[in-house]
């Protein structure tokens, strides 16, 4: 591969790494943070294909959530109460680790509560979920360290200015974060520990060479003892055998609205729609359940069908009778699979992965990064 690198550049920036992390999202940067916290003298770098993280770490809705009752019911139906408890534990501990690593002020964390709403066409489902409030409060109390986390909050519907909502269930431990500030703080932390973060660097393949790993990019080859792939939905570009399916999430945000009543984070239709206030703006995303197949893509973009459904939800439920303007629209790519738990494993000696956060990257990312880092440390 022809390059114009100097001798100094080759020696300092391409050779002698202990661990290279592929992907500068929550998982990848958390892995780098753990590596340096455990062994400060390690030479660690992060390779990121985009100018900013390419998946959903800076494109998500900024929910610090761990499970609405309808989602937990569906998961329990497919698995067991024990696995529900394990899943919530992973998410809750992951959120705790994120807050510990960065600090609530840097996250702009606000524990303002999470709310699941049910419209007038969903009376049967709302009753089913409402009847399960005590059950999940008892089941999760030992993990969450709190009693009565879920409660019927239908009386607050008018307080938030919502329309056509027949039932609302509150999770008092959920909250909001600023995803941009979160990632900026993570980048600052790892850089301060001496981790190089190379952006606009696409990994083309990872080769085993004797007892080392060679990471081939468009800029040249990096040499390292171990590699961690933390690219979530994009992981199959390097590791095609993994059970990872991309899922694009489309999001919009309004211009500021005077006298906005909405406060907190909200889920609708089993979590396929989600909305919150960002100051005096409304941020709303979701709708991939309208066309799962089309949204199984790694490409950024918007679809008219989903955008129209988001605007209808704004008009009919969230901001009834209120004129609003859309300030910005975007999309991010999440990763899903048959199992809702992440894949954290050794692929072969010297090559590891932590991927598939199943739309819960904020909650799962820090724990996944920490876990795969500890796994990789065994080989360096």
N, C-alpha and C positions, 0 to 999 in steps of 0.2 A: 504494500500500500504506500503510494507516494505521499509524503507530507513535507511541510516546510518547517518542521519543528526544530528548534535548536537542541544542542546537546543538553543544555541546562533544563529546558522544558521537558525533554524526554525523561531525564533522571528524576526530576522533582514531581512531575504531574502525571506520569504514566506508569511508573514502576514502584515496586516496594510496598504496595498496599497490603494490609492485613485483611481488610474487608471492604468490598465495594457493594454499595446498596443501589439497586436499580429502581428508581421511582422516588420523587421528592414530595410525596403526599404525606398524610398523617402517619401512615404505617412506616414508610421509609425513613422519615426524619425521627420518628420515635425509636426506631431500631438503631439509628446512628447515635441518638442520645444515650440509649442504654449501653451500647458498646463502649462509648467513651466514659460513661459513669462507672462501669465495671472495671475497665482497664484503660486508664487515661493515656497511656503511651502507645496505644494502637494507632496505626495510620489508617484512617477511614475516609472514604469519599462517597458522594452520592451523585449518580448520573440521572439526569432528568431530560426526557425527550422534548418537553415544551419550554417556552419562555417562563411559564408558571406551571404548577402541577397540572397534568393533562387530563386527569379523571374528574373527580368530584370534590376534592378536598377544599378548593377555594370556590366551588360552584354550588355547594349544597345550601340548604335553607337555614342552617344554623340552629338546628334543634338539638338540645341536650336531652334526649329521650331514651327510654329503655323498653317501652311496650305498652300499647293500649290494650284494653280488655278484649276487643274483638280479635286483634292479632294473636294474643296469647291463647285465646280459645281455639283458634284455627290451628295453631301449632300443637296444642295439647291433643287435639283430635287426631293429628297425624303422628304423634309420638307418645308422650306421657307427661304426667305432672312433674316427675323427677327431671326430665329434660327441660321443661319450662323453667324450673328453678335454676338449673345450670345455665341456661341461656341468659336469663335476667341477671344472674350473678356476674357473668362475663361482661355484660353491658354496663352494669352498675359500677363494677370495679374498674372498667375501662374509663368511664367518665371521671371517676375519682382520680385515676392516674393522670389523665389529661389535665385536670384542675391542679393537681400537685406539681406536675412538670412545668406548667406555664404560669399558673396563678390566676385567680378569678378576675383580677383587674385587667390582665393582658387578654383574657378571653372575652371581656365585657360580659361575664356570666351573670344572668339574672334568673333566679329560681322563682319564676312568676307562675308556674303551674302549666300543666298540659291538659288539653280538653279534647275528648272524642265526641263528635256531634252526630246525631241521627236525625234525618229529615222525616217528614210526615209519611213518606212511603216506606219507612223502615221501622215501623212500630214493633213488629215481631222480633227483629234483631235487637232493637233497643231494650226490649223487655228481657231478652235472654242475657244480654250483657249486664243490665242493671241487677238482675237476680244473682249474678256471679261476683258482685262487688265484695261481699264478705268472704267468699271463698278465696279470691286472689289476695285480699288483705291478709288472711291467715297464712296462706301458702308462702307469700313473699316476705313476711315480716322479719324472718331470721336473716335473710339476705340484705334487705334494705335497712335494717336496724330501726324500723319505725312501724307503728301501727296505723291502721286506717289511712293508708296512702291514697286509695281510691274512694271517691264518694260521689253521690248523685248531686250534680251542680246545675240541674235544669233551671233552677230559680235565677241563675246568673245570665240566662240567654238574653233577656232584654237589656241587662247591664252592658253587654258587649255589642248591642245593636244588631244582633243576628235575626234572620227571618226564616220561617219554615223549618225550625228546629224543634222537634218534639221531645228530645231528651239530650242531655249532655252529662258526661261522666268526667270528673276531674281526677288527674294524677298530680298531687300537690308537690311531688319532688322533681318534676321535670322543669326545664327552663330553656333559656335562649343563650346563644353565644354569637359573637361576631366572627364569622369564618375567616375573613381577611386578616383580622388582628391575630387570630389564632395561628395562622400559617406564618405570618410575619414574625411572631414571637418564637415559634419553633425554629425558623430559619436563623434568627439571631442567636438563639441558644446553641444550636449545633455549630454555627460558624465560630462562636466564641470559644468553643471547645477544640477548635482546630480542624474541624471537618470541612473539606472542600466540597462545595456544591456546584457541579458543572451542569448548566442548563443548555438547552438546544443540542443535546447530545443523545442521539438515538442508538440504543444497543441493537446490533444486528444479529449477534449470536454469542453464545458463551461456550468456550471450548475447554476441556480438561487437557492440560499439558503437564505430564509427569505428576507431581504433587501440587501443581498450581492451577489457577484458572485464568484463561485469557478472555477478556471481554472486548469484542470487536465493535467499534463504532465508526461513524463516518469521519471522525477526526483522527482515528488511529486505534491501536490496541493497548488496553490497560492490563497490567499484570497484578494478580492478587492471590492470596491464599484461599479466600472464600468469597462467595457472592450471595447476596440476598436479593431475590426478586420480589419487589413490593409494588407491583404495577396494577393490582386489582383486576379490573375488567380487561386490561391490555395484556395480562399474563400469558394468554394462549398464543400470542405472537412469538414468544420465546419457549413456552412450555405447552404445546398444543394438546397434550393428553389430559390436562386438568379439567375438572368439571366446573367450568366458569363460563357463564353466559352474560354478555353485556346487557344493560338495561338503561336506556337514555332517560334522564329526568329533565323535563322542561319546566322552566321557572319564569315568572314575571314579577315585576315590582311596580307599584303605582307611584305617581308623584305624591308629595305630601298632601294630606287631607286635613283640613281644619276640624277640630273637635272629634277626632277619631276615637271611638269608644273601645275598640279592640285592644286587648292586652293578653299576652300569653302565646302559647303554641297550640295549634289545633290540628286534629286529624279527622278525616272523613272517608267513608267507604273503605273500611279495613286498612286505612293508612295510605291508600293509593292517591289521595289528595291531602295536601298539608298546607297550612297557612299560618301566618303570624303577623304581628306588627313589627316594623323596624322603625322605631320612633313614631312618626306620624304617617308612615307609609304602610301599605299592606303588601306583604310578599306572599305569593301563592305558587305552588308547584304541583306536579303530578299528572295524572291522566294516562299513563302508559298502559293501563288496563283497557283502554279503548282500542288499542292495536298493539298487542304484545309483540307480534312478529316484526312489525315495522320498527319498533323501538329497541329491538335486539341488534343494536348497531354501535360501532365505535366512533361513528362520525358525528360531529356536532351538528346541530340544526334544529329547526322547528317545524311542526306540522300544523296545518290550518285546523284540522279536526280537533286536535288537543288544545290549541290556543283558544279556539272558540268555546270549548268546554270550560276552560279556566275563566274566561271572561263571563260566561253565563253564571258560574258559581259566584263570582264577585258581585254580579248584578242582582242575582236572585236571593242570595243567602248572606253574604258577608257585608255588602254595602247597599242594602235595599234603599231605593229612593235617593241615592247619593250619586252625584256626577263624579266620575273619576277619569283620570288619564293614565295610560301605561307609560312609565318612564324608560323601562329597559326590559328586554327579554333575552334569555340565554338557555343553554342546556349543559348538563354534566353527565358523565357516563359512570354508572354504578356497576357492580358485579353481583350476579346471583347464581344459585345452583340448587340441586336437589335437596341439599342439607343447608339449614340456615346458619350453621356454625362456620367459621372461617377455615380455610385450609392453611395450616402451619406445619411444615414438614421439611425433611431433608429429601431432595430429589435424587441426589447422588453425593458421594463424599465431596465436600467443598461447595456444594450448590444447594441453597435453601430457598423456600418461598413462604410468604405470608400474604395471602390474597383472599378475595371473595368476602367482602364485609356485608353483603346482602342488604345494601341500602342503609346500613347503620355504621358508617365509617367514623362518625364523630364519637360514638359510644365504643366501637370495637377497635378503632385504629391504634390507640396508644398501647392497649394490652397486647394486640397482635404483634406490633413492632417490638415490644419488650420481650415477648415470648420467643420470637424467631431470633432475636439477637442473642439470647441466652443459649439457644440451640447452636447457633453459629460459633459462639465462643469456645465450644468444645473442640473445634477443629483448627483453632489458630494459636 
